[in-house]
Amino acid sequence: PGADARHMSVTSEYLCVSVPPVMPKSFANELMRIFAENPGSRRVFLLVEDGKKPPKRISTKYSIACSGDTIRAIEKVVGKGAVRA
């Protein structure tokens, strides 16, 4: 049980957003705007999924607050279920 508890506390410090391997600049700009407007303590990582291998995890410079509104705003851009908190 101790290892699970540690794992949970580590994952709660991050927010992963699944994105396609290629995305329009407007798409990326909208995500960056959402991240910038919702500062907080969770580091944001992008998971690039191309369907061929495990997703590549890319660190961003953003740390955001993880509210329902923030997640909905991100999902409006990248699609429902793309945010993994």
N, C-alpha and C positions, 0 to 999 in steps of 0.2 A: 504493500500500500504506500510506503514512503516514496518509492520511485515514481509512482503514478502522480502523487501529490506534487512532487517537484516538477514533473513534466507539465502538469496543468499550470503551475505558476509561471513557467517559462513561456508557454504558448500564449498566455494572456497578455504578454508584453508585445506581441506582434499582431499584425493584420496582413493577411496575404490576399492579393487580388489576382485572379486568373485573367490573363490577357492573351489575345491571339499573337502569333509570331510576327505578323505585320499588321500595323494599325495606322489609320490616317492621323496626320498631325493634329487635326481638330479633336480627335478622340483622346490623344495623349494630353493635349492642352487642357481639355475639360477635366480629366482626372487630376492633373497637377493643380488646377484651380480649386477643386473640391478639397484636395489634401491641404493646400495652403490656407483655406478658409476655415479649417476645422483642426487647429493645432491641439495636440494632446501628448500623451505619454506612450502611445503604441507605435512602434516602428513599422513602416509600411514596406512590404516586399511585393514585387510583381512575380507571379508564376507564369512563365511563358510556356504555353502548351501547344505543341505542334503534332501531338498524337503519336509520335514515333518512339519517344523515350520518356523517362520521368521528366516532369516539367523542370525547367531551369529557373532557379530562384535568384532574382536580381534585387539587391538592396537599393532603396531610394534614400534621398536625404530627408524625407518627411517622417514626422511622428504626428499621429492624429488622435483625436478623441473618437472613441468608438461608440457613437450613439446610433439609435435606430434610423434617425434622419440621415446621418452621414452614410450609413450602409445603403439605404435606399437611393441616395444620390449617386453613389458609385455604381450600384446595380443598374441604374437607369442608363448609364453609359456602357457598361461592360456586359450586362445581362444578369438576370436573376440567378442567384446561387454562386456567383463568381467570387463573392467575398467570403473568406474563411477567417473567422476570428479565433 
